Amino acid sequence: METRTVGSLEVTIAGLGCNNFGMKIDEAASKAVVDAALDAGINHFDTADIYGRGSSEEFLGRALGARRDAVVITTKVGMGARDGEAGGSEAYITKGCDASLTRLGTDHVDLFLLHTPDPHTPIAETLSAFAKLVAAGKVREIGCSNFSGAQLAEAEAVADDLGVPRFVNAQNDYSLLNRAAEHDVLPECERLDVVFMPFFPLASGMLTGKYRRGQEHPENSRFVAWGKNAERFATDERYDVTERLLEYAEAHGHTLPELALSWLAGSPTVGSVIAGATSPEQVRQNAAATGAWVLSDAERAEVDALTRADA
């Protein structure tokens, strides 16, 4: 499988999001998903301290076992901060890293991210905390998630001023149904040479084609679990775009997931497309779909046009 560089790391273009571990699937099912990912050639596993209240990291670490050094593990810190805690503070990051290492059963994290911006902590303190972890050998590379373009630029400038490691990676919600990252985050990533990794690449399942207008959502699907909260994702506008994309993909001999994942993989700024899975079959499908269709410039322009509300 194709790999791309993120700082000193080499990650496969298809990554496995482990947010389902400990939430939607148990440890045995999580191990089956990890095994399938490795068999499919995936080497990038993305988790966080809050996924499954820590179970995701535990399940991932035990599933990898002796294979740990053959993969790249991304985990995150900061989003689980409670009232009175600052997720970007040195104390929180240091404690969080040690806890993640214990749950993962490893002595280092390959890519450690601040999961969400912390408005209460100067970015200089956050970067300095990360720098100490890198110097201690507990972390290889650092990055951020859910940052704006302006916040990325600030972090870059501060890292340069302090002479500490910089963010090499940014993760944000990005898909054919959510193009918000194109307004500021992607241009800033390109300018700063920060590798971008999209999460929710299949728009929480909308771009799998399993949700159909006017039909009941499939049993055990994410939209069923979300209840009324799913209404803000399953809008008429999103169904309109999804139906156009499905028709386009099928007319070109491809599936909707192949279009959605390959479109992301075709961006030079993207390092690894992080797709979650709850079964080995989903892993195999996502791995095969990512990069299955190398879209031409003309095809990308046609797809872009189909995602507009006035198409």
N, C-alpha and C positions, 0 to 999 in steps of 0.2 A: 504494500500500500504506500502511496505517496506520503512523504514526510515534509514538514516545513520547520524552519528554524524559529525558535522563540528564545531570544537571548542565547544562552549556551546549550539550550535544550533542542532536541529533535522530536517533534510530535507528529503523529499520523493525522492526516486531514480529517479523518473520521474519529471523533472522540466519544467516550461514553459518559453521559451524565448520570451520576449515582444518586440523584435526589429521591428516587423511588425506594431506595434501600432503607428498610426500617419504617417506611411509611405505607407504601402500597404492597411491598413484597417482603417476605421474611428472609432469614439468613440463608436457608437452603436455596430459595429461588434466586437470591442475590448472587450466590456463588455460581449458579448455573449461568446467569447472565454474564458474569465476569469471565468464566471459562469460554463462553461463546465469543465474547469480544476478543479475547486473546487468540482463539482459533481463527477468527476473521482477520487477524493482522492488526487490530487496534492496540496502540500502546499508551494512549492518553486517557486517564481516568480522572474525572472531575467530581469533587465532593465538597462538603463544607461542614463546619462544626455543628451547625444547627439542623442539618438534614437527619431526620429520624431521631432528633434529640441526641445526636452523637452515634447512633446505631449505624449510620451509613459509613462512617469512617471505620468503625469496628468491623463491620461485615466485609468491607473492602480489604482491610488489612489482612484479615484471616483468610479471605478467598485467594488473595495473591500469594500469601505464604512465601516460599522460597523464590518465587518469581518476581518479587518486589523490584529488584534492581534492573529488571528487563523492561520496566514501564516508567512512565512519567505520571506522578501524582500531583494534581492540583487540589488544594483545599483553601478554605477561606475563613476569615475571622472578622468579627465586628458587628454583624447583624443581630447577634443574640444578646447584645448589651441591654441590661434592664435599667429601670429608673435609677439614676444616681451613678451609673457606669458610663464611661466614654469608650466606645468601641474602637476608636482610633488612637487611644492613649498607649503609652509605652507599657504601663502595667497590664492593661487588658490584652494587648497583643502578645506580650511575653508569656503571660499565663496561658493564653489561648493556644499558642504554638506548642508549648509543652504538653498541654492536654491533648491536642490533635496527634502529636507524635506518639503518645501513649496509646491512644485509641487505634491508630494505624499500625502500631507495632513496628515502627521504623525509627531510624535515628536522624532522618532528614526529610523535609518536604521539598519536592522539586520546584514547584511554583506556588507561592504563598500570596494570597490576594486579600486586600481590604475589601470586604464584601459590600460595603456601602459607605458613602462619604459620611464623615463625622463632623457636623457643624460646630461641635464644642471643643475640638482639639485641633491645634495648628498642624498643618500638613508636615511641617518641619519635625514635629515630635513623632509623628507616625513614621516618616521616612527614617529618622534616626533609630527608632525601635527596630524597624526591619533591617537596617544596616548592621545592628549588633547581632541579630539572628544569623545574617549571612556570614559575618565574621566568625561566629561560633560554629559554623558548619551545619547549623540546623535547617537552613533554607538556602536553596541554590539561586533562585530568581524570584522577583517580586512583581506584583501587578495590582490591579484594582478592578472593581466591578461596580456598575451603575453610576459611574462618573460622567459628568458632562464634558464637553470639549474644553470649556474654560477651566474646569478643575484638573483635567489632564495637563493643560498648558502650565497651570500653576505648579503642579507636582514636578513637572520636568524642570522648571526654572529653579525651584527650591532645591531639588536634588543636585543640580549643577552648582548652585551657590555653596551648598554644604559639602560637596565632594563625596556624596554617598550614592549607593546603588539607585538606579532609576527604575521606574515602572517599565517593564518590557512588554506587558500584556494588559489589555483592557477587555472586559466582558460586559456585554449589554444585550438586552432583548432585541433581536433583529431577525426578520423573516420577510417573505414576500407580502405578508399582511401587516407588518409593523416596520415601516421604513424610517422611523424617527431618528435612528442613529446616523442617517445620511446627512442630517442638517448640520451637525457640528462634530459629533464624535468620530466618525470615519474620516472626514477631512483632517482632523487633528491627529489621528493615529497615523495617517499617511505622512503628514508633515513631520511628525516626531519620530517616525520609524518605530511605532508601537504596534505590535501584532494584535489584531482584533480577533476575538472569539465570540461568535453569536450563541446565545442560549435561547431556548424555545424556538429552534429553527423550523419546527413544524407547527408553530403557533398553537401550542397546547393541543395538538391533534387535528385542528381545522385543515391543515395541509396534508393530512393522510387520506382524506376523502371519506373517513368513516362517519363524519357528521353530515347529515343531509337535511336540507330545508324541509320543515313540516313533518319530520320523522322523529320518533323517540330516540334519545341518545343511547348508544350501546351500553349494556349493563357493565358495571365496573369501570366505565370510562371516567376521565378526569372531569368532564362536564357534569356527570351525574353526581360525583363527589362534591363538586362546587355548588350544586343546587342553583339558587337564584343568582349567585355571583357569576355563573356562566353566561348570563344574558348579555353582559358587557362585551363578551368575546364573540358570541354567536349572533351577531347583528345581521340585518338584511344586507348591509353594505359588504360585510365580510363574506357572506354567502354568495353575493354577486361576483366578487373577485375570485373566490375559490372555484366557482362553477366555470368561469371563463378560463382560469388556469388549467383546470382539469380537461376541458375540451381541447385546449392548446397542446397539452402534454400528450394526450391520446392521439391527436392528429399527427404527432411527430414520433409515434411509436414508443412513448415512454409513460411511466406512471407519474402521478402527481408528486409523491415523495421524491422521485428521481429528479423532477424539475426543481422542487423546493431546495433540496440539499445540494444538488449540483450547481444551482444558481449561486448559492452562498460560497461553495468551494471554488467557484470560478473567479472570485474576487481576490486580487493580489494582496490585499490587506489582511485577509482571513488566514489564520494559522491552523485552526482546528474547529470543526463544526460539532458542537456539543449537543448530542441528541440522547435523551433518556430512553430507557427500555424496561419493560417488566417481564420479558421472556427472551429466551435464546433466539427465537425466530425473529423477533423485532430487531435484535442486535444484528443478525445476519442481513436482514432487509435494509437497515439503515447503512450498514457498512458498504453493502453493494450499491446502494443508491447514491452515496456520496461520491461524486466524480463520475457517475455512470454516463452522464451527458455533458460533453464539453460544448457549451453553447457558443455560437459565433456572436460577433458584435451585433449583427443584424437580429439574431434571435433574442439577445439580451434586450435590445431596444424594443422588440415586439412584446416581450414579457413585461417590461417596464410600463408600456402603454396599457397593458391589460390590468395592471394593478391600480390605475387611476380610477377615481370614482365616476368620472364622466366617460369612461371607455364604452 
